[in-house]
Amino acid sequence: MRKPKVTVVGAGFVGATAAQRLVEKNLATVVLHDIVPGMPQGKALDLMQSACIEGYESTVTGTNDPADYAGSDIVIVTSGLARQPGMSRDDLLLKNAEIVGSVAENIRKYAPDAIVIVVSNPLDVMTALVAAKTGFPKERVMGMAGVLDSARFRAFIAMELGVAHQDVDAMVLGGHGDDMVPLSRYTTVSGIGIEALLPPEKIAALAERTRNGGAEIVKLLQKGSAYYAPSAAAVAMAQAILRDEKRLLPASAWCTGQYGIENHYVGVPIVLGKEGVEKIVTLDLTAEELKALHASVGRIAESVAKLGL
């Protein structure tokens, strides 16, 4: 039986860690691509030398040739510059658009049947760019953000309450940026709403920390940005596709009227399976939540317009 193939584009911290997670879970044969000569090959070789210790049979190959995307079931795009202290995701817009646009053209040429998961920032805009450049059906192009943002919200809640992380479920919608929309009404601990466990001011503080979750890590690192949680989020999405898990997850998906949003990529709840985005789930939002979601879409639309998409 043919083993699925996942290509990870970008062999930096996020990409290399995603490749590691993929092979350690035995999810797929992995190709790790980067333009820097020797870097993806060296990291792939290092991972292969780990196999006998960690006990995985999946293989990983490093390459500088995008032709090696051929036959990919999934392509995870991590290429681009990382944020530096004081830099917003939007500061990366024009620089990363050139890089990601080139990657998208390679995907269209060499992996025309792939499902694409975009991790590069500013994420919702880069997802729109990849969709435009590949011309793929919109359900086959999505952005990773919501899984990561929700994981951050879950982690902060678990740490605040001193409970198991796995018992916390959360939902964060909107763009992957400062105006994301954490939904406390849809956030629970073993089925108990957090509004019964935490005072409103504490929930608001945790939501604000979630919005600044990436910036907090950038500030602490001083050089570079998060990669453990982003890679875990991307691989969780890849697993849902490869195993047809029908996971209900928040992700940047193409809206065609849901939540009153027309023809934009933004973080919404989706059902994720072998066909990609199989459904967008419509939650009952309050007027305030809907207003915040639309404001987030407005920011995304401004950046998309700057790229002429």
C-alpha positions in Angstrom: 0.0 0.0 0.0 1.3 3.4 -1.0 2.4 5.6 1.9 1.1 9.2 1.8 3.6 11.9 0.8 3.9 15.2 2.5 6.2 18.0 1.2 7.3 20.6 3.8 8.5 23.8 2.1 11.0 25.7 4.2 13.6 23.9 6.3 13.8 26.5 9.1 12.6 25.8 12.6 8.9 25.4 11.8 9.5 23.3 8.7 12.1 21.0 10.1 10.1 20.5 13.3 7.0 19.7 11.2 9.0 17.2 9.3 10.2 15.6 12.6 6.6 15.4 13.9 5.3 13.8 10.6 7.9 11.0 10.6 7.8 10.4 14.3 4.0 9.8 14.0 4.7 7.6 10.9 2.1 9.7 9.0 3.9 10.0 5.7 7.0 9.9 3.5 8.3 13.4 3.9 10.2 15.7 1.5 11.8 18.7 3.1 12.6 21.5 0.6 14.5 24.7 0.9 16.5 26.9 -1.4 19.6 26.9 0.9 22.0 24.3 -0.5 22.7 21.5 2.0 20.4 22.6 4.7 17.3 20.4 4.0 19.6 17.5 3.1 21.5 17.8 6.4 18.3 18.1 8.5 16.8 15.1 6.6 19.9 13.0 7.2 19.8 13.9 10.9 16.2 12.9 11.1 16.9 9.6 9.4 19.6 8.9 11.9 17.0 9.3 14.6 14.7 6.7 13.2 16.3 3.6 14.9 16.2 5.4 18.2 12.7 6.8 18.0 11.3 3.7 16.2 9.7 5.2 13.1 9.8 3.8 9.6 8.8 6.9 7.6 11.5 8.4 5.5 12.5 12.0 5.0 14.4 13.4 2.1 16.0 16.8 1.8 16.1 18.7 -1.5 16.6 22.0 -3.2 14.6 20.9 -6.3 10.9 21.8 -6.3 10.3 19.0 -8.9 10.5 16.7 -5.9 7.1 18.0 -4.8 5.7 15.6 -7.4 3.1 13.1 -6.0 2.6 15.0 -2.8 -0.8 14.5 -1.1 -0.2 17.5 1.1 2.2 20.5 0.9 2.9 22.4 4.1 4.2 25.9 3.3 6.4 27.4 6.0 8.6 29.5 3.8 9.3 33.1 4.5 11.0 35.4 7.0 10.3 35.0 10.7 9.1 37.9 12.8 11.6 39.9 14.8 10.9 41.9 18.0 8.7 44.8 17.4 7.6 43.5 14.0 4.0 42.7 13.3 2.8 39.9 11.0 1.7 42.6 8.5 5.3 43.9 8.4 6.1 40.7 6.6 3.5 41.1 3.9 5.4 42.2 0.9 8.6 40.4 1.7 6.9 37.1 2.2 4.4 37.5 -0.6 7.3 37.2 -3.1 8.6 34.1 -1.4 5.3 32.4 -1.0 4.1 33.3 -4.4 7.0 31.5 -5.9 6.3 28.5 -3.8 2.7 28.5 -4.9 3.8 28.5 -8.6 6.0 25.4 -7.9 3.1 23.7 -6.2 0.8 24.3 -9.1 3.5 23.0 -11.5 4.7 19.9 -9.6 2.0 18.9 -7.2 -1.3 19.8 -8.9 -3.4 17.3 -6.8 -2.1 18.3 -3.4 -3.9 19.8 -0.5 -2.0 22.9 0.8 -1.7 24.0 4.4 -0.2 27.5 4.7 1.8 28.5 7.8 3.7 31.5 6.5 2.8 35.0 7.9 0.7 37.1 7.5 -1.2 33.8 7.4 -4.6 34.6 6.1 -3.2 36.8 3.3 -0.6 34.2 2.3 -3.3 31.6 2.2 -5.3 33.8 -0.2 -2.1 34.3 -2.3 -1.5 30.6 -2.5 -5.1 30.0 -3.6 -4.8 32.6 -6.3 -1.4 31.5 -7.6 -2.2 27.8 -7.7 -5.8 28.1 -8.9 -6.7 25.1 -6.8 -10.2 24.5 -5.6 -10.6 26.6 -2.4 -11.3 23.6 -0.2 -7.8 22.3 -1.0 -6.0 25.5 0.3 -6.2 26.5 3.9 -4.3 28.3 6.6 -3.1 26.8 9.9 -3.8 29.7 12.3 -6.9 28.7 14.2 -5.5 25.5 15.5 -2.5 27.4 16.9 -4.4 30.3 18.3 -6.9 28.0 20.0 -4.0 25.9 21.4 -2.5 29.0 22.9 -5.9 30.0 24.5 -6.2 26.4 25.8 -2.7 26.4 27.2 -3.2 29.7 29.1 -6.5 28.5 30.5 -5.0 25.2 31.6 -2.1 27.0 33.3 -4.4 29.4 35.0 -6.7 26.8 36.4 -4.0 24.1 37.0 -5.9 21.5 35.0 -4.8 19.0 32.3 -4.3 20.7 28.9 -6.1 17.9 27.1 -9.3 18.7 29.1 -9.5 22.3 27.7 -11.3 22.9 24.4 -11.3 26.4 22.9 -12.4 28.2 19.7 -10.6 31.2 18.3 -11.9 32.7 15.0 -10.8 35.6 12.8 -7.5 36.5 11.3 -4.2 35.2 12.7 -3.2 38.6 14.1 -3.9 41.1 16.8 -7.6 41.2 16.0 -8.3 37.4 16.3 -11.5 36.6 18.1 -11.2 34.1 21.1 -14.7 32.8 21.9 -15.0 32.3 25.6 -18.7 31.1 25.2 -17.4 28.1 23.2 -14.5 27.3 25.5 -14.8 24.5 28.1 -12.9 22.4 30.6 -14.3 18.9 30.4 -17.6 20.3 29.2 -17.8 23.1 31.8 -17.8 26.5 30.4 -14.9 28.7 31.5 -17.3 31.4 32.4 -18.3 29.2 35.4 -14.7 28.8 36.4 -13.0 32.2 35.8 -14.2 35.8 36.4 -14.8 37.9 33.3 -11.7 40.1 33.8 -9.4 37.0 33.9 -11.0 35.5 30.8 -10.5 38.9 29.0 -6.8 38.9 30.1 -6.3 35.4 28.8 -7.9 36.3 25.5 -5.6 39.3 25.2 -2.6 37.1 26.0 -3.8 34.8 23.2 -3.9 37.6 20.7 -0.3 38.5 21.7 0.8 34.9 22.0 3.2 34.9 19.1 4.6 38.4 19.9 5.3 37.3 23.5 7.4 34.4 22.3 9.2 36.6 19.8 10.0 39.1 22.6 11.4 36.4 24.8 13.5 34.7 22.1 14.8 38.1 20.9 15.7 36.5 17.6 13.3 34.2 15.7 9.7 33.2 16.5 7.6 30.2 17.7 8.0 26.9 16.0 7.0 24.0 18.4 3.3 24.9 18.6 3.0 26.1 15.0 4.5 22.9 13.7 2.3 20.8 16.0 -0.8 22.7 14.7 0.2 22.1 11.0 0.8 18.4 11.6 -2.5 18.0 13.4 -4.2 19.4 10.3 -2.2 17.1 8.0 -3.1 14.1 10.2 -6.8 15.0 10.0 -6.5 15.0 6.2 -4.4 11.9 5.8 -6.5 9.8 8.2 -9.8 11.4 7.1 -10.6 12.2 10.7 -13.4 14.7 10.1 -11.9 16.9 12.8 -13.8 20.1 13.7 -11.0 22.6 13.9 -10.7 26.4 13.5 -8.6 27.2 10.4 -8.3 29.9 7.7 -10.8 28.9 5.1 -12.5 30.4 2.1 -15.9 31.8 3.1 -18.8 32.2 0.6 -21.4 33.9 2.8 -20.9 32.1 6.1 -21.0 34.7 9.0 -21.8 37.3 6.3 -18.3 36.9 4.9 -18.0 36.8 1.1 -14.9 35.6 -0.8 -12.3 35.9 1.9 -10.0 33.6 3.8 -10.4 33.9 7.5 -10.4 31.7 10.6 -13.7 29.8 11.0 -14.6 26.4 12.3 -14.2 23.7 9.7 -14.6 19.9 9.3 -11.3 18.7 8.0 -11.0 15.4 6.2 -9.5 13.7 3.1 -11.0 16.2 0.7 -9.6 19.2 2.7 -12.1 21.7 4.0 -15.3 19.6 3.8 -17.6 22.0 5.6 -17.6 25.3 7.3 -19.5 25.2 10.6 -21.7 28.2 11.4 -21.8 29.1 15.1 -24.4 31.3 16.7 -22.4 34.5 17.4 -23.5 37.5 19.4 -23.6 40.8 17.7 -20.4 41.8 19.4 -18.6 38.6 18.4 -19.8 39.0 14.8 -18.6 42.6 14.7 -15.2 41.6 15.9 -15.0 38.9 13.3 -16.0 41.3 10.5 -13.4 43.8 11.7 -10.8 41.1 11.5 -11.9 40.3 7.9 -11.6 44.0 7.1 -7.9 44.0 8.1 -7.3 40.9 6.0 -9.0 42.5 3.0 -6.8 45.6 3.2 -3.7 43.5 3.0 -5.1 41.3 0.2 -5.8 44.5 -1.7 -2.2 45.6 -1.3 -1.2 42.4 -3.2 -3.7 43.1 -6.0 -5.5 39.8 -5.5 
